[in-house]
């Protein structure tokens, strides 16, 4: 896919070449000066005339007319160097890779050195190239009949870098591609309709991941879930004809099973809301209610590729939430795996119920730190909109590590408060230890507070991706549909994780 070369040779034949252009208000330097010389100064003239622009994300295509080996040049504007960042680089690369894809080329080259600044080094730029390419050209195939015309897509990218060792650049490209591909895997899972992605299908997917990356795997069926007393998880599954699956993947990167990170993802493959049924408009799109599970599985794929020296247990409770004569109801009282009883006030607040037992089970497998991810509440959209993931925690030091990873991944999160009065609201029941829905006020907060009752004293971060897991518009790093949000954040968090207090 990626071929690294240490010497720029403009005579080499390519279908295209991608070049970054900063707004420096001065003559071309380095390899660009050589290129301008080949064009007898005409590139400088095109910049002066505004036909080639360094404005951020502006794409200028110039045909070479045989002056160099590449048939066409894509100049991508990078703006001012002082404002440049890894995130901006990713967006600019995503846009130019979309343009290359639209031109139906099979290969192209890129001059890596033209994207380097004090804020983004060669290895970071190489990571951005492969990650952005993977994300930008992703397309969910869907289920329409296919034409007989062969699909044309970019199959090879030659990366020219004169300043870094070829093996180091190749390694960075490999890691970036793993991050992009893992995110795309999560996107695909979220995009699959609920009738084609049942709990069993998700379990089968996890088994394939385990076989590929030599993870330890455990798939609990309904009988085993019953024996373990996972009453909260089972209640959500009561109305379904599809049996539930508790999916566990373990990655051991250390000699001893210690400092274990627990990643817990909500895996509701379709959510009707149960007897607290969703509206006609609100029920459409509920195939995406397993976005948290998809993010965890995508992160595990990345972890399997990059093999960090960490220990991770991934736990995914998977079922749909359906209506039938057997379905659980408002006013029911159920008993969770932890032994805590729960008064059900809203059957559409099912995500926190399945996560309650999953968090308990992650601790059962030795998780000393917990991060749960879920498309949990509409309240987080009201609070933070569609671009920011809501976060809650019982441990600020752990949260800071997750926050740092999210910033590096370009997946912003914002911490919501968790006060004692919020905890008191979910503990307010006349017939049980907890209630699952104390009201619409601060809905995202009380949902997180409920999960926190099962994390108990274990350091824990909750991520509500209800607003960020999908998008209705195409963007620089992907199409409309599932975003795969938090996949890269989780993988970076695991890769960079430092045990707390050690």
N, C-alpha and C positions, 0 to 999 in steps of 0.2 A: 504493500500500500504506500509506504513512505520510503523514499530512497534518498539518503543524505550524501551530499557531495561538498567537499571542503573548498573547492575552487570554482568561482563563477566563470562560466564559459558561455558568452552570448551567442556563440556560433552553434551550440547544441540545438538540435531540432526539438521543439516542444509545440504543442497545440496552443499553449498560452503561458504567460508568466505573470505572477502577481507581485506587485511592488508597493510598499508602504510609503506614504508621502506626508511628511510633517510640514506644518506651516512655519518655515524658518525665515522667510523673507530674505533669502540669500541664494547663491548659486548651488547647484547640486554638488554633493561631495561623494567620496568613495566610489562604489560600484555604479552609482547613478551618474557620476561625472563621466565615467567611461561610456556608459550607455548614451549620454547626451552627445558625447564626442562622435560616436558612431552615427548618430542622427544629425550631425553637423549643426548642433545647437538648436535644432527645431523643437526639442522637448522643452527647453527653457522658454522659447517663444510661445509655445502652447500654454505654459503656466502663466506667463505674462498676460496672454489674451483671455485667460479664464477657461480655456477648453480642457485643461487639466487642473483640478482643484484639490487643495489640501484640506478643505473643509471636512470636518469629522463625518465619516461614513459616506462621503461623496465618492461615487464610482465613475472613473473615466476610462473608457476603452479606446485604445489606439492600435491601429493595424500597423504592422512592421514593414509591409511592402518588401519583404526579403532582405532588409538591412541586418536583421539578426535571425537566429535559428527559430525563435518563437514566432508564430504567425500573428499573435496579438498580445498586447500588454494591458493588464488591468491595474491602473493606479487606484489605490484606495486611500482616501483622505483620513489622516489620523489627528487632525487638529493641532493644537499647540502642545509641545513637549511637556511643559510645566503642568498641564492638565491631564496628562496621559496616565493610564492605569491598566492593570491586567483585565479588569472588567470592560473597559473601553476597547482594548485590543480585541477581546473576544467578540464584542458586538460588531466591530469593523470587519473582522475576518469572517464572521457569520454572513454579513451582507454580501461580501465579495464572493464567497463560496456559493451562495445562492445564485449569483449572476453567472458563475462558471457552470453550475448545474443547469441553468436555463438554456445555456448555449450548447448543451448536450456534448460536451467534450469528454474524452476518455482519459485524458491526462493533462496535467499542467505542472508548472514549476512555481516556486515562490522564493524570493530573496529574503531570507530570515533576517539578515543584518539590517534591513531597512525598517524593521519594527522594534529595534532596540533603543532603550533610553536608560537614564539613571534609575527610573522606577520599575522598569521591566527588563530583566536580563535575558540572555540567550536561552537558558533552559526554561524559563517561564514562558518565553515567546514560543518555543517549540511545543511545550505542553498546550498552549492556547491554540496553536495551529491545528493539531490533531483533534483536540476536544471540540473546538468550534466547527471544524469540518464535519465531524460525526453528528453533532447536534443540528447544524444548519441544514444538512441535506436529508435529514430523517423524514420519512413519510410513512404513515400507517397505510398498509396496502388495502385494507378494507375487504369487502366481499362483492364488489362489482365484477362482472365478467371481464376478463382480460382480453385485450386485442392481441393479434398475432405478431404485431410489430415488436421487434426486439428492443428492450429497454437500453437506452444509452446513459451511462453514468460514469463519473470519474473513478477510475480504477487505480491510478497511480499518481502520486505527487512527489516531484523531486524537490528536496529542500536544500538550498544552497546556503552554507554558513562557513565563512572564512575565519571566524574568530574562536571557534570552540572545537574540541575533540569530537570526531564523528560519532564515536560510541556513546558519548554523553548526550549528544543531541538525539541520537536514535532512541536512547533509553527514555528521555523526556517525551518524545513523540509516542512511544509505546504506552507510557502511563497516561498521557492525555487522551489517547484513543480509548483506553480502558474506562476512563471516567465518562467519556462521551457515550460509549456503547452501553455501559451500565445504566446510564440515564435513559437511553433510548429503549432499553429492555423494560424499564419501569413504565415508560410512556405507552409502550405496546400493551402491557398488561392492563393498564387503566382504560385504554381504548377498546378493548375486547368486550363485546356485550355479555350481559350476565348469563344468558342461556348457553354461552360457549365458554364461560369461565366460572365454573362452579367451585365449591370448596375442594372437591376432589381434583379438579383440573389444576387448581393452585398448588395442591399438595404434590401432584405429579410434576409440576414445574420445579418445585423445590427439590424433589428427588433427582431431577436431571442436573440441577446446580450442584447438588451434593456429590453426584457421581463425577462430574467434570472437575471439581476443585477439591475432592477428597474431604468434604465436610462430614462431620458426624451428623446424622439425621435421625429425627424421631417424628413420626406422624401418629398422633393419637386419634383413634376412631371414637365413635359415640360411646361405646361400651366402656372404653378406658377413661374417657372424659367423665362419665357418670361415676366410675369407681373413685376418681380423684375428687369428687364433690364439687365440680365446677358448675354450680347452680346458676350463676349469672350468665355464663356463656350458653348453657343449655336452654335457659329461658328464651333467649333470643331465637334460638333454633327451633323452638317448639312447634311453630306453625309451618315449618318447611317439610317438603318431601325429600330435600337434599340433606344427607347427613353432614354434621359438622366435622371439621378437622382442626386439630391444634398442631400447628407446624413448628418444629424446632430444628434449627441449623446451628451447629457449633463449629467455630474456627478456633484452633489452638495454635497461636504463634509463639508461645512461651513454653518453657519446659514444664512449669507447674501451672495448674489451673487456678490462677489467682489474678487479682485486679481485673475481674471479668466485667466487660461492658455488655449490658443487656439492651438490645434494640427490639422494641415492641411495635408492631404495625397493625393497625385496624384493618381487617380483611373481610368487610361486609360486601359480598359480591353483588348484591342488589338490595336496596332498602325501600320498602313500601311505606315505612313508618309504622307498620303493624296496625293495631286498632286505632292508634293515634295517627290515622292515615294522612299521607301527604296530599297536597292539592294536585289537580290535574296537571298544572304547569310544573309544580315542584317535584313531581315524581320522575319527570323526564330527566335523564342524565344520571340517575342513581346507580348505574353500572359503575360509576367512578368512585363509589364509596369505599373502595379498597385501595385508595391511593396511598395510604400509609403503609400497607403491606407491600405494595409495589415498590415504594421507596426503599424499604428494608431489603427486599429481594435484590433490587438493583445495586444497593450498597454492598450486599454480600457478594455479588458478581465482581464488583471492583476489588473488594478485599481478597477474593480468590485469585485475582490477576496480580495484584501488587504485593500480596503476602506480607503485611506489616507484622512487626513483633508485638502483637497484642492478642488478647483472648476475647472472643466475642460469642455471645449466644443470641440468636435471633429467634423471637417468638411471635407467631402470627396466629390469632384466633380467626378462623374463616368459616363463615356461614352466610346465608341470606336472611333477611328479616321479612317474613311473609305473614299473610293473614289466612287463618283457617279455623276450624272448630277446635283445634288443639293449641292455637296461638296463645301466648301470654297476654295478660290484660292489665289495664290500669287497676290499681288497688291490690294486685298480687303481691305477695311477699316471698322473696327468694333468698336462698342462702349461698353465698359465694364460697370459693375454695378457701379463702382466709378464715371462714367461719362467721364473718360479718353478715348480718341480715340486711336486706334492702327492700324498701317499699317502692313499688313501681308506680310512679305517677304519670309517666309518659313513655309509651312503648317506642316512640321515635327518638328517645334518648338511649338508643341501644348500644351505640359505640362505646360509651363509657362502661357499660356492663361487661362486654366481651373483653375490654382492656383490663378491667379489674382482675379477672381470673388470669389473664395473660401476664400481667405484671407480677402477680403472686407466683405464677409458674416460672417466670424468669428468675425470680429470687430463689426458687426451689432448685434451679440449675446453677446456682452460685453467682448470679449477677450481683455485683457490688456497686454498680452504677447503672442507672436506667435512663434511657431516652425513649419516649413513646411518640409515635407519629400517627396522626389521624385526621381524616376529613370529618371533623367532629361537630362543628356548630355553625349555623348561619350567623350567630352573634359575632363571630370573629370578623366576618365580612362587613357587618355594620360598623364595627369598631375600627378596622384597619384597612378595609378595601380589598382590592384584588391583587395587590402586588407585594403584600407583606404578610408573612406567617406570624401568627400569634404564639407567644411562648410563656410558659410559667415554670416555676422551679421552687424547690425547697432548699437549694444549695447554690449560692451565688458563684462559688469557685468553679463548679461543674458547668454552670450556665455560661460563664465567661469563655470556657473552651468551646462550647457549642456555638456561641456567638462569633468567635474568631473564625471558626470553620465556615460559618454561613457567609461571613463577609468575604472570605477568600473565594468561596464558590459563586459569589454574586447572587445569593439567595437570601435577601434580607429578612431578619426576624425582629420582633419587637416584644419586649417583656411586658406582660400584663401583671397587675398586682395580685398577691394572694395573702389576704389578711385573715386573722382569726375569725372575724365575723363571716367571711365567705365559707370557712370550714363549718361554722356553726349552722349555716343554712342547709348544708347537705346532711348534717347530723340531726336535723329537726324532723323527727317522725315519732308519732305516738305509738307505733306498733313495731318498729324495726330500728336497727342501729343507724341506718342511713336512708335517705330518699334519693331517687335518681334525677329529680327535676324540681327544684324548689321554686321555679318561676322564671319568667323571661328576662327579668332585670339582671344585667351582667351575666348573660347566659354562657358566654365563652369562659368566664372566670369560674362560675360554679361547676361547669363541666370538668375543668381542670382540677378544681378542688376535690371533686369526687374521686378522680383517679389518684390524686395525691394521698387519699385515705388508705390506699392499698400499697403505695410506695412506702408509706410510713417513714421510718428513719433512714431508708436508703437514699443516697443522693440521686435526685431525679430531675429531669427536664421534660416538659410536655410541649409538643409542637402541633398546633392546630392549623392544618393546611387546607381547610375548607375553601378558602378564597384563592389559593395559589396553585392548587393541584391541576387546574385546567385553565385554558384561556380561549376566548371566543375569536381572537384575532391572530393572524400570522405575525411572527416577530423575527428578528434577526437570527435567532438561534433555534428556530423551529417553526412548525406549522401551528394552526389552530388545533385545539384538542388538548390532550394530556401534556403536562410540562415535565413530569418526572421530578418535580420539586423535592428537595431534601435528600435526594439520592447522593449527590456529590457532597453535600454538607455532612451527611452521616459518615461517608467514606473518609473525608478529610478529618473529621473529628476523631475517628478511630485511628487513622494513620498518625495523627499528631498527639494523641492522648497521653497525658502525664498523670499517673495515679496521684490522687489527692492526699496530701499529708505524708508523702514519701519522697 
